[in-house]
Amino acid sequence: MTFQVGDKVIYPNHGLGIVERIEEKTILGTTCGFFHLRIVANDTTVLVPVSNVDGVGLRRAISDEEVERLFGLLSDGKIDNHQNWKGRFKDNSDKMRTGSIYDMADVLKSLTFLSKSKSLSFREKRMLDRAKALIISEVSEVMREKAVEVEAKVDHALEKCFMVKARSMARATARAKTAKAVKTLAAAAPALRRAAARAS
């Protein structure tokens, strides 16, 4: 993937950056091209080798249409539930490293959902805050809206997600109870028939 000066790009775990210039540098006798990115969140400069763009996960900021898809994903009620802290942390760390806003949305949903039932570890709380901040900063830049407004939309989508999840869990519980009652009746049916036969 190639970028031009002025392009808005996403650098995984750092957020939105703007390509300020592209230059060649010679390091230890090897000449290679570098993108100079200004990271918007903290106004720092990062150099990314042109040859390593895919390796670090540098990508273009999402489009307006992709924002709609993102909010659909944030509110769909599908949440990864890992019970094991170690496995959950590894999966979430891997997702954060991809730089994909959709992977970050999965991390945001699962950790926010988990935080409603128990306290998160310091590292998970930091990851949750980071995922939310990266999503908000990218969407606010793409939609040209204030971060506070985007955060309210993200929070609303998450609440909708948790309501959908709660309804589906309630339906699953009701189905399980019904299935158990039917199974109990089916198991009792032969004994009921024998009792009816003896009574007549």
Secondary structure, DSSP 8 states (H G I E B T S, - for coil): ----TT-EEEETTTEEEEEEEEEEEEETTEEEEEEEEEETTTTEEEEEEGGGHHHHT-EE---HHHHHHHHHHHTS--------HHHHHHHHHHHHHH--HHHHHHHHHHHHHHHTTS---HHHHHHHHHHHHHHHHHHHHHHT--HHHHHHHHHHHHHHHHHHHHHHHHHHHHHHHHHHHHHHHHHHHHHHHHHHHHH-
